[in-house]
Structures are given as C-alpha cells and as structure tokens.
Amino acid sequence: MSILYDKRSFRSFESVGAYIGRVRKALIEKLDQELVALGLNTAQSLVIVMLAEEVASTASEMCRGLSHDPGAMTRLVDKLELKGLVRRVRTGDDRRSAQLALTAKGRALYPRIAEMQVNVFNRMLQGFNRSEVGELEGFLKRMLANA
C-alpha cells in the first residue's frame, strides 16, 4: 500500500475527502434549488430515482444506499406517501417489512427529476470532457471499492 498523504504536510481541507464533501454539498444545494419546482428535496428525489432505476426496493436498502438512519428514512417515505408518490407494499406475514413502489404519479415525476439531475451535473462538470468525467467516475468507484 502506497502512502499518498503525509501527516506532517497533510491539510485536511485540501484533501480528497474534503473536496468530495464540498462537491456533495454543492450538488445537493443545486439539486434542491431545481427540485423546489416539483415540491421535493434531493433526499426525496433520490428515493424516487432508486425505485425507478430498481437500485433499491425497501427502506432498509434505501438507508444503506443513502446513508440515512432508519428513523429518517421512515419519515422520508411517510412524506412521499403523503404526496402520493410512493406506496408501501406489505409482503408476507412480517408487518415490519414492506417493499416500496412508485405510484403512477411518482413514475411520472422520474423523467423530470432525471432531467434536473442531468442539468445540474452538466453545469457542475462544465469544462470537463467525456473522458475526464469517465476517469473521475472510475476514480470514485475505486475509492468506494477501497472503502
């Protein structure tokens, strides 16, 4: 394993982790600005995206994918249910376990959410070419695999 940072010269706010954190914060802020037109925030939209793209189908899977605690996810799903975008589908005898499904209204919102995501990413990646974006995605995937 190579040593890429040295504790003697390490500057926390100039590290990869700090930049990733600030980029994540900026992405959320920009997405929230776009999504207000749909009456959603980024966290709510990501639940819709994960269901539409079949990345997750339960609140537990959503928690892992979005780094939310179960209580926060329950409140998030409750709000989406109240908006008529998501519904819980009970499976089997276990009342604690439910699959999540998009309603017709939720499915109809997905293309608009995806368009907003594309717009925000394109603005934030201005000046990058496709190859650089592919490299960046590859680097981030490698970091996740190393985690």
Sine and cosine of phi, psi and omega as CSV:
sin_phi,cos_phi,sin_psi,cos_psi,sin_omega,cos_omega
0.00,0.00,0.78,-0.63,0.00,-1.00
-1.00,0.06,0.48,-0.88,0.02,-1.00
-0.99,-0.16,0.91,-0.41,-0.06,-1.00
-0.98,-0.19,-0.41,0.91,0.07,-1.00
-0.89,-0.46,0.54,-0.84,0.04,-1.00
-0.87,-0.49,0.75,-0.66,-0.08,-1.00
-0.88,0.47,-0.40,0.92,0.00,-1.00
-0.96,0.28,-0.50,0.87,-0.04,-1.00
-0.91,-0.41,0.01,1.00,-0.06,-1.00
-0.89,0.45,0.75,-0.66,0.08,-1.00
-0.84,-0.55,0.96,-0.28,-0.14,-0.99
-0.79,0.61,-0.71,0.71,-0.10,-1.00
-0.98,0.19,0.00,1.00,0.09,-1.00
-0.90,-0.43,0.30,0.96,-0.01,-1.00
-1.00,-0.03,0.26,-0.97,0.04,-1.00
-0.83,0.56,-0.70,0.71,-0.02,-1.00
-0.87,0.49,-0.66,0.75,0.01,-1.00
-0.91,0.41,-0.67,0.75,0.01,-1.00
-0.91,0.41,-0.66,0.75,0.04,-1.00
-0.88,0.48,-0.69,0.72,0.01,-1.00
-0.88,0.48,-0.68,0.73,-0.01,-1.00
-0.94,0.33,-0.59,0.80,0.06,-1.00
-0.91,0.42,-0.68,0.73,0.03,-1.00
-0.86,0.52,-0.71,0.70,0.00,-1.00
-0.88,0.47,-0.70,0.72,0.01,-1.00
-0.90,0.43,-0.66,0.75,0.04,-1.00
-0.86,0.51,-0.72,0.70,-0.01,-1.00
-0.89,0.45,-0.69,0.72,0.01,-1.00
-0.87,0.49,-0.71,0.71,-0.02,-1.00
-0.93,0.38,-0.66,0.75,0.04,-1.00
-0.90,0.43,-0.68,0.74,0.03,-1.00
-0.85,0.53,-0.64,0.77,0.02,-1.00
-0.88,0.47,-0.64,0.77,0.01,-1.00
-0.95,0.32,-0.70,0.71,-0.14,-0.99
-0.95,0.31,-0.29,0.96,0.01,-1.00
-0.84,0.54,-0.50,0.87,0.03,-1.00
-0.90,0.44,-0.41,0.91,0.01,-1.00
-0.99,-0.15,-0.01,1.00,-0.04,-1.00
0.96,0.27,0.45,0.89,-0.04,-1.00
-0.82,-0.58,0.27,-0.96,0.21,-0.98
-0.89,-0.45,0.06,-1.00,-0.08,-1.00
-0.87,0.49,-0.72,0.70,-0.02,-1.00
-0.86,0.51,-0.70,0.72,0.01,-1.00
-0.90,0.43,-0.67,0.74,-0.03,-1.00
-0.91,0.41,-0.56,0.83,-0.02,-1.00
-0.93,0.36,-0.51,0.86,0.10,-1.00
-0.90,0.44,-0.70,0.72,0.03,-1.00
-0.88,0.47,-0.70,0.72,0.00,-1.00
-0.89,0.45,-0.72,0.70,-0.02,-1.00
-0.88,0.47,-0.61,0.80,0.05,-1.00
-0.95,0.32,-0.70,0.71,-0.03,-1.00
-0.90,0.44,-0.61,0.79,-0.03,-1.00
-1.00,-0.04,0.11,0.99,0.05,-1.00
0.83,0.56,0.63,0.77,0.06,-1.00
-0.99,0.12,-0.52,0.85,0.01,-1.00
-0.48,-0.88,0.42,-0.91,0.00,-1.00
-0.70,-0.71,0.01,1.00,0.04,-1.00
-0.75,-0.66,0.32,-0.95,0.04,-1.00
-0.88,0.47,-0.60,0.80,0.01,-1.00
-0.88,0.47,-0.70,0.71,0.05,-1.00
-0.90,0.43,-0.61,0.79,0.04,-1.00
-0.89,0.46,-0.68,0.73,0.01,-1.00
-0.83,0.56,-0.73,0.68,-0.01,-1.00
-0.90,0.43,-0.68,0.73,-0.05,-1.00
-0.95,0.32,-0.49,0.87,-0.07,-1.00
-0.94,-0.34,0.01,1.00,-0.02,-1.00
0.85,0.53,0.67,0.74,0.09,-1.00
-0.97,-0.25,0.48,-0.88,0.10,-0.99
-0.99,0.14,0.35,-0.94,-0.06,-1.00
-0.83,0.56,-0.63,0.77,0.00,-1.00
-0.89,0.45,-0.70,0.72,0.02,-1.00
-0.90,0.44,-0.64,0.77,-0.01,-1.00
-0.92,0.39,-0.64,0.77,0.03,-1.00
-0.86,0.51,-0.72,0.70,0.02,-1.00
-0.90,0.44,-0.62,0.79,0.02,-1.00
-0.90,0.44,-0.73,0.68,0.02,-1.00
-0.91,0.41,-0.63,0.78,0.06,-1.00
-0.84,0.55,-0.71,0.70,0.00,-1.00
-0.90,0.44,-0.65,0.76,0.01,-1.00
-0.93,0.38,-0.56,0.83,0.08,-1.00
-0.91,0.41,-0.70,0.72,0.02,-1.00
-0.88,0.48,-0.54,0.84,0.03,-1.00
-0.98,0.18,-0.12,0.99,0.01,-1.00
0.97,0.25,0.45,0.89,-0.05,-1.00
-0.98,-0.22,-0.46,0.89,-0.06,-1.00
-0.70,-0.71,0.50,-0.87,0.11,-0.99
-0.70,-0.71,0.49,-0.87,0.07,-1.00
-1.00,-0.02,0.71,-0.70,0.02,-1.00
-0.88,-0.47,0.94,-0.35,-0.01,-1.00
-0.94,0.34,0.66,-0.75,0.02,-1.00
-0.81,-0.59,0.75,-0.66,0.04,-1.00
0.92,0.40,-0.38,-0.92,-0.07,-1.00
-1.00,0.00,-0.24,0.97,-0.05,-1.00
-0.98,0.21,0.96,-0.27,-0.05,-1.00
-0.94,0.33,-0.31,0.95,-0.01,-1.00
-0.98,0.18,-0.35,0.93,-0.08,-1.00
-0.98,-0.19,0.76,-0.65,0.04,-1.00
-0.56,-0.83,0.63,-0.78,0.16,-0.99
-0.99,0.16,0.50,-0.87,0.09,-1.00
-0.97,-0.26,0.61,-0.79,0.00,-1.00
-0.64,-0.76,0.56,-0.83,0.09,-1.00
-0.97,0.22,0.62,-0.79,0.16,-0.99
-0.99,0.14,0.11,-0.99,0.06,-1.00
-0.85,0.52,-0.64,0.77,0.03,-1.00
-0.90,0.44,-0.66,0.75,0.04,-1.00
-0.91,0.42,-0.69,0.72,0.04,-1.00
-0.88,0.47,-0.61,0.79,-0.01,-1.00
-0.92,0.38,-0.47,0.88,0.01,-1.00
-0.98,0.21,-0.44,0.90,-0.09,-1.00
-0.79,0.61,-0.75,0.66,-0.01,-1.00
-0.87,0.49,-0.56,0.83,0.02,-1.00
-0.94,0.34,-0.64,0.77,0.05,-1.00
-0.90,0.45,-0.72,0.69,0.00,-1.00
-0.87,0.50,-0.65,0.76,0.03,-1.00
-0.89,0.46,-0.66,0.75,0.03,-1.00
-0.91,0.42,-0.65,0.76,0.05,-1.00
-0.87,0.48,-0.73,0.69,0.00,-1.00
-0.85,0.52,-0.71,0.71,-0.01,-1.00
-0.88,0.48,-0.71,0.71,-0.02,-1.00
-0.91,0.41,-0.72,0.69,0.00,-1.00
-0.89,0.46,-0.67,0.74,0.02,-1.00
-0.88,0.47,-0.64,0.77,0.05,-1.00
-0.91,0.42,-0.69,0.73,-0.05,-1.00
-0.96,0.28,-0.37,0.93,0.01,-1.00
-0.98,-0.17,0.28,0.96,0.03,-1.00
-0.83,0.56,0.73,-0.69,-0.01,-1.00
1.00,-0.05,-0.19,0.98,0.09,-1.00
-1.00,0.01,0.48,-0.88,0.17,-0.99
-0.97,-0.24,0.14,-0.99,-0.06,-1.00
-0.84,0.54,-0.63,0.77,-0.01,-1.00
-0.89,0.45,-0.68,0.73,0.01,-1.00
-0.91,0.42,-0.64,0.77,0.04,-1.00
-0.90,0.44,-0.68,0.73,0.05,-1.00
-0.87,0.49,-0.66,0.75,0.05,-1.00
-0.89,0.46,-0.72,0.70,0.00,-1.00
-0.87,0.50,-0.71,0.70,0.05,-1.00
-0.87,0.50,-0.66,0.75,0.03,-1.00
-0.89,0.45,-0.67,0.74,0.02,-1.00
-0.89,0.46,-0.70,0.72,-0.01,-1.00
-0.91,0.40,-0.63,0.78,0.07,-1.00
-0.87,0.49,-0.66,0.75,0.01,-1.00
-0.90,0.43,-0.65,0.76,0.05,-1.00
-0.88,0.48,-0.69,0.73,0.03,-1.00
-0.88,0.47,-0.66,0.75,0.02,-1.00
-0.90,0.43,-0.59,0.81,0.02,-1.00
-0.94,0.33,-0.42,0.91,-0.02,-1.00
-0.94,0.34,0.00,0.00,0.00,0.00
